[in-house]
Amino acid sequence: MSKRSIKRVQALNANAATGYSVAINVSDFQHITFAHETIAASDHVVKLQGAIGLTAPTFSSAKAVGNGWDYIDSIDLQTGTAIDGDTGVTFAGADVRQFSANVDGLDWISFHVSTRTAGALTTEVVAYSNS
């Protein structure tokens, strides 16, 4: 019988500003699924960030030697479409969208709300491994 290890995190909770989520340690997990939920009149662009290392980088600071991170691709679970990490996901209005993150071997992830003109965004993360 297989064992499933799970970690659930609410990365953003009714976030109504640009900025960054907390850094989430995903080093013990093979798969990451996340959902973005927006309310009516929401207008956001959200990007997934990832890093390798024993300690989390400062995702809100510029990429540099000693602060290595990058924007990470994900897959829209509704359409199967790849979402370029540098582009992110755009929301306009109320919506719930689910994604699978390309986290092969990453230790840390974070979410960057790079643009926001209205509304609020909640992001739920499920990290899991099957053994």
CORGI-V972114 format. One record per residue. RES is the residue in one letter. PHI is phi in degrees with one decimal (none if undefined). Layout:
res->RES phi->PHI
res->RES phi->PHI
This chain:
res->M phi->none
res->S phi->-82.7
res->K phi->-113.9
res->R phi->-115.5
res->S phi->-96.9
res->I phi->-132.8
res->K phi->-132.4
res->R phi->-114.9
res->V phi->-139.8
res->Q phi->-94.1
res->A phi->-73.6
res->L phi->-133.6
res->N phi->-123.8
res->A phi->49.1
res->N phi->-65.8
res->A phi->-123.6
res->A phi->-156.4
res->T phi->-74.3
res->G phi->145.9
res->Y phi->-131.4
res->S phi->-78.5
res->V phi->-66.7
res->A phi->-76.5
res->I phi->-113.5
res->N phi->-78.2
res->V phi->-119.9
res->S phi->-63.7
res->D phi->-92.9
res->F phi->-127.5
res->Q phi->-89.2
res->H phi->-131.1
res->I phi->-131.0
res->T phi->-118.5
res->F phi->-142.9
res->A phi->-126.3
res->H phi->-104.8
res->E phi->-123.8
res->T phi->-119.7
res->I phi->-99.6
res->A phi->-52.7
res->A phi->65.9
res->S phi->-79.1
res->D phi->-143.3
res->H phi->-137.9
res->V phi->-124.3
res->V phi->-123.9
res->K phi->-124.1
res->L phi->-94.5
res->Q phi->-112.7
res->G phi->-144.6
res->A phi->-154.2
res->I phi->-114.9
res->G phi->156.9
res->L phi->-69.5
res->T phi->-122.1
res->A phi->-69.6
res->P phi->-73.2
res->T phi->-88.9
res->F phi->-61.3
res->S phi->-80.9
res->S phi->-100.9
res->A phi->-61.1
res->K phi->-64.4
res->A phi->-165.1
res->V phi->-58.3
res->G phi->90.6
res->N phi->-141.2
res->G phi->-83.8
res->W phi->-155.7
res->D phi->-151.4
res->Y phi->-76.6
res->I phi->-115.5
res->D phi->-68.8
res->S phi->-143.6
res->I phi->-118.1
res->D phi->-70.9
res->L phi->-73.4
res->Q phi->-81.6
res->T phi->-105.7
res->G phi->77.8
res->T phi->-78.3
res->A phi->-74.2
res->I phi->-107.1
res->D phi->-62.4
res->G phi->-60.7
res->D phi->-70.6
res->T phi->-89.3
res->G phi->77.7
res->V phi->-111.7
res->T phi->-103.2
res->F phi->-118.2
res->A phi->-140.3
res->G phi->104.4
res->A phi->-72.5
res->D phi->-164.0
res->V phi->-132.5
res->R phi->-130.6
res->Q phi->-117.9
res->F phi->-140.0
res->S phi->-112.0
res->A phi->-89.6
res->N phi->-86.3
res->V phi->-115.4
res->D phi->-46.6
res->G phi->78.0
res->L phi->-70.9
res->D phi->-102.0
res->W phi->-138.3
res->I phi->-133.8
res->S phi->-155.5
res->F phi->-116.7
res->H phi->-113.5
res->V phi->-86.4
res->S phi->-85.1
res->T phi->-138.9
res->R phi->-155.0
res->T phi->-117.9
res->A phi->-163.2
res->G phi->81.5
res->A phi->-135.5
res->L phi->-131.2
res->T phi->-118.2
res->T phi->-126.3
res->E phi->-107.8
res->V phi->-122.6
res->V phi->-123.9
res->A phi->-104.8
res->Y phi->-152.2
res->S phi->-138.6
res->N phi->-109.9
res->S phi->-132.3
